[in-house]
Structure formats: structure tokens, C-alpha cells
């Protein structure tokens, strides 16, 4: 038995090499060029597999190490979180290894097309628009790298799974070139095909970037402020400092209004009050500064029952202090609060001179479905108000910003990514970060054109 396991694990180091290469493409190293060859070692290992079990072991090892390193920021949470991540990762890898083994005898050209499709298939099936389930499967695709803008544009027509398909397709072509290394002429031809694919994707994407960056300057800009309040995260502190929290929101709103802001966005933050049912006091902040104000918090499903089921809610107040709209998160974070109840509707909130405002609180910008639902409902502008406070000092804020860039490209909407303590950013419809606020307390202010006109 030990010798059998040893033989099965002989190519695991090749699989782990792919894990390391893929991790190096993500923050903080951001060696994005490696993403085009990161899958090649594990593909070569799968080629050498003598049994389905060996192929499953190779692919599972690749996925487990990669996802452990990418999601290492969850180690500050209960151990069940990282265990859940690893179980999903191993299952994904085992499926992929078995599927690749099943097509091992097919022609090379067919394997080049089928293997990337097998990699992306679970995310396409789980996130289908008719009956979605387990949307977070999309986080296993490996698109945690800040890709160059031209390649990022592939997420618009094909979504994140389509972008992953293209990346793995290029890897598959390089894989076949490496497999044909003893036949130099054939290997050279296949290598040239990979280069053509990359060049074609770059040229097409560069055209898309120009298309979405050559708009005329707005005649009547609408000024939006993201208020990065940098308040402490622990619940004990929040419960003991309710007045300080209120004053912080009040002062930052007044400061943004003094600088010409017409809409002030606050990030998701669990304010120790049921603002959803008693919004008057917080509406006064918007009324005093005569601005639109949006904020995110939690609201108990049963009034006053804070330790039980809760909604992640976003509230929007008008310049007169009235609450003009609200939204419940469609896809709350799977990490942390198990009692959070998801919402069902995505209705844009109309803001004069700006257009229909889509609010993606908490985890809603990490998967494509919420932004897609808002786009179909006629949204013109996206505010992603996240709560990354617990993960300050980890790679999570950088990874979260990459997710927001994908949502901006997929929807072709301007997006403000607003967090409590960084990284907050303004992102254009091509996924370009126009401005950002890395950390600390501060205001990120940007002028937008009327989204309906432009």
C-alpha cells in the first residue's frame, strides 16, 4: 500500500509547481505574466498519470496548495472556514483530474479545447442564470491575478468563466508544445499558435479599452465621495462607542459635502442600531449636509434579536433626510456569520443626475450574479460597499479589488469600491483603477458623468 501511494505521488511535485506559479501571479507579488504557463506543469503531470487515481491526486494537490495560499487570510477565522475551502478545493481538483484522465487518448487538438472547458465548467453550471447554486465555485477558477487591461476585457462578453477558459486555453497550447519538445518543428508550430492567441486577445482587448476610455469629459459632473471611516471592527468596541460612530459619519459627510460631493458612500459596517427600521436619526446626517448618502449595516430579521438571523442591508437617504431606497445583500459572505439571510431582489435606486444606483454590499461584488441582476434591472452605476475591516493587513483587500474590477468590466459600468480601511477605489467600465485610497481614514472623491447619457 505505501509503495502504491508513493508511485501515485511521483508527479505531485510538478502539480505543486503549478500551484506556486499561480500564487505568484496574485497579490502581493503580482507576476501576472506567469499565469500563461502556470497550468503547464500540472498538465504534464496529468499526461504522465498511469491511473485515474494518480491523475486525481495530482490535480487535487495542485488545487489544495493553491487555494490554501490564496485564501490564507481566512486563517484568522474559525478553523472550519479553511477546512471548508480545502474540501471544496480537493473536490474540484479530483473532478478535474478524473475528467482530464478520461480524455487522455483524444487527439491533441481536441484536448487543447476540452481541458479548459472542463476547468471552467463547474463555475458555469453553478452560476447559471436559471437556477444558480453555490455561486462561490467561481472563486476556485484561479482568476485572482490583476491581469493587464486588454486581457481583462474578455470578461465582458464571456464572463469570468470565459476569461478563465481563455487563460487555461493558452496554457493548454503551451502544454502541447512542451509535450512535443522532441519534435522541434511541431513544437514550434504549436508554440506559435499560443503566441497568436495571446496577440489576438491583446489586440482585441486594447480596442475595447480605447472604446471605453475615449468618452468626452462630462459637462455637468456628478461628484461622488467614498468615506473610508477606518473604525475599529470588534463588536465590543462598537457597542461602547455608538455616539463616536455617529459623529464620524456626520463629520465625514459634512466634509465631503463641503468639497462638492452630491452622493456620499459609506462601506458596509455593523452599526449597533436597527437603522433599517429606525432610520430617522441617520437620515438627519444627509439632511444637514443636503446630500445623498448610502451606507451598509446589518438588520435583525426579528426586531431586537441581534444574535439571530440578520440581513446585510444597504440604505440610501435623500437630501431631505428621507430613506429613498434599501437593498438586502443577494450573496452575503460565506465566511463568518452563518445566520445571515440573503435577499432576493435587485432594484436600482434612482439618483437624479447620476442614474440608477446599484449597491453591492458585503460579498455581492465577489460573484457575478448580483451585478448581472442589477444590470438587467437597468442600473447605470455600481457602488460596491464592502466590509474588509476584519482582514486589514492581509492580501484580502487586494483580492477583493480584483473582484470589483471584474464586475465593472462584465457590466460595463463605473464602479466605486468602498471599504472601511482600504483599499477603496474608483473603477471605470474598462476595469481601470482611476483613483484609490490604500488605507487609513479619508475621502476618495471622483466626478462622474450622467451614467444614462454616457
C-alpha positions, 0 to 999 in steps of 0.5 A, spaced: 500 500 500 505 505 501 509 503 495 502 504 491 501 511 494 508 513 493 508 511 485 501 515 485 505 521 488 511 521 483 508 527 479 505 531 485 511 535 485 510 538 478 502 539 480 505 543 486 509 547 481 503 549 478 500 551 484 506 556 486 506 559 479 499 561 480 500 564 487 505 568 484 501 571 479 496 574 485 497 579 490 502 581 493 507 579 488 503 580 482 507 576 476 501 576 472 505 574 466 506 567 469 499 565 469 500 563 461 504 557 463 502 556 470 497 550 468 503 547 464 506 543 469 500 540 472 498 538 465 504 534 464 503 531 470 496 529 468 499 526 461 504 522 465 498 519 470 498 511 469 491 511 473 485 515 474 487 515 481 494 518 480 491 523 475 486 525 481 491 526 486 495 530 482 490 535 480 487 535 487 494 537 490 495 542 485 488 545 487 489 544 495 496 548 495 493 553 491 487 555 494 490 554 501 495 560 499 490 564 496 485 564 501 490 564 507 487 570 510 481 566 512 486 563 517 484 568 522 477 565 522 474 559 525 478 553 523 472 550 519 472 556 514 479 553 511 477 546 512 471 548 508 475 551 502 480 545 502 474 540 501 471 544 496 478 545 493 480 537 493 473 536 490 474 540 484 481 538 483 479 530 483 473 532 478 478 535 474 483 530 474 478 524 473 475 528 467 482 530 464 484 522 465 478 520 461 480 524 455 487 522 455 487 518 448 483 524 444 487 527 439 491 533 441 487 538 438 481 536 441 484 536 448 487 543 447 479 545 447 476 540 452 481 541 458 479 548 459 472 547 458 472 542 463 476 547 468 471 552 467 465 548 467 463 547 474 463 555 475 458 555 469 453 550 471 453 553 478 452 560 476 447 559 471 442 564 470 436 559 471 437 556 477 444 558 480 447 554 486 453 555 490 455 561 486 462 561 490 465 555 485 467 561 481 472 563 486 476 556 485 477 558 477 484 561 479 482 568 476 485 572 482 491 575 478 490 583 476 491 581 469 493 587 464 487 591 461 486 588 454 486 581 457 481 583 462 476 585 457 474 578 455 470 578 461 465 582 458 462 578 453 464 571 456 464 572 463 469 570 468 468 563 466 470 565 459 476 569 461 478 563 465 477 558 459 481 563 455 487 563 460 487 555 461 486 555 453 493 558 452 496 554 457 493 548 454 497 550 447 503 551 451 502 544 454 502 541 447 508 544 445 512 542 451 509 535 450 512 535 443 519 538 445 522 532 441 519 534 435 522 541 434 518 543 428 511 541 431 513 544 437 514 550 434 508 550 430 504 549 436 508 554 440 506 559 435 499 558 435 499 560 443 503 566 441 497 568 436 492 567 441 495 571 446 496 577 440 489 576 438 486 577 445 491 583 446 489 586 440 482 585 441 482 587 448 486 594 447 480 596 442 475 595 447 479 599 452 480 605 447 472 604 446 471 605 453 476 610 455 475 615 449 468 618 452 468 626 452 469 629 459 462 630 462 459 637 462 455 637 468 459 632 473 456 628 478 461 628 484 461 622 488 465 621 495 467 614 498 468 615 506 473 610 508 471 611 516 477 606 518 473 604 525 475 599 529 471 592 527 470 588 534 463 588 536 465 590 543 468 596 541 462 598 537 457 597 542 461 602 547 462 607 542 455 608 538 455 616 539 463 616 536 460 612 530 455 617 529 459 623 529 464 620 524 459 619 519 456 626 520 463 629 520 465 625 514 459 627 510 459 634 512 466 634 509 465 631 503 459 635 502 463 641 503 468 639 497 462 638 492 460 631 493 452 630 491 452 622 493 456 620 499 458 612 500 459 609 506 462 601 506 458 596 509 459 596 517 455 593 523 452 599 526 449 597 533 442 600 531 436 597 527 437 603 522 433 599 517 427 600 521 429 606 525 432 610 520 430 617 522 436 619 526 441 617 520 437 620 515 438 627 519 446 626 517 444 627 509 439 632 511 444 637 514 449 636 509 443 636 503 446 630 500 445 623 498 448 618 502 448 610 502 451 606 507 451 598 509 449 595 516 446 589 518 438 588 520 435 583 525 430 579 521 426 579 528 426 586 531 431 586 537 434 579 536 441 581 534 444 574 535 439 571 530 438 571 523 440 578 520 440 581 513 446 585 510 442 591 508 444 597 504 440 604 505 440 610 501 437 617 504 435 623 500 437 630 501 431 631 505 433 626 510 428 621 507 430 613 506 429 613 498 431 606 497 434 599 501 437 593 498 438 586 502 445 583 500 443 577 494 450 573 496 452 575 503 459 572 505 460 565 506 465 566 511 463 568 518 456 569 520 452 563 518 445 566 520 445 571 515 439 571 510 440 573 503 435 577 499 432 576 493 431 582 489 435 587 485 432 594 484 436 600 482 435 606 486 434 612 482 439 618 483 437 624 479 443 626 475 447 620 476 442 614 474 440 608 477 444 606 483 446 599 484 449 597 491 453 591 492 454 590 499 458 585 503 460 579 498 455 581 492 461 584 488 465 577 489 460 573 484 457 575 478 450 574 479 448 580 483 451 585 478 448 581 472 441 582 476 442 589 477 444 590 470 438 587 467 434 591 472 437 597 468 442 600 473 447 605 470 452 605 476 455 600 481 457 602 488 460 596 491 460 597 499 464 592 502 466 590 509 474 588 509 475 591 516 476 584 519 482 582 514 486 589 514 493 587 513 492 581 509 492 580 501 484 580 502 483 587 500 487 586 494 483 580 492 477 583 493 479 589 488 480 584 483 473 582 484 470 589 483 474 590 477 471 584 474 464 586 475 465 593 472 468 590 466 462 584 465 457 590 466 460 595 463 459 600 468 463 605 473 464 602 479 466 605 486 469 600 491 468 602 498 471 599 504 472 601 511 480 601 511 482 600 504 483 599 499 477 603 496 477 605 489 474 608 483 473 603 477 471 605 470 467 600 465 474 598 462 476 595 469 481 601 470 483 603 477 482 611 476 483 613 483 484 609 490 485 610 497 490 604 500 488 605 507 487 609 513 481 614 514 479 619 508 475 621 502 476 618 495 472 623 491 471 622 483 466 626 478 462 622 474 458 623 468 450 622 467 451 614 467 444 614 462 447 619 457 454 616 457 
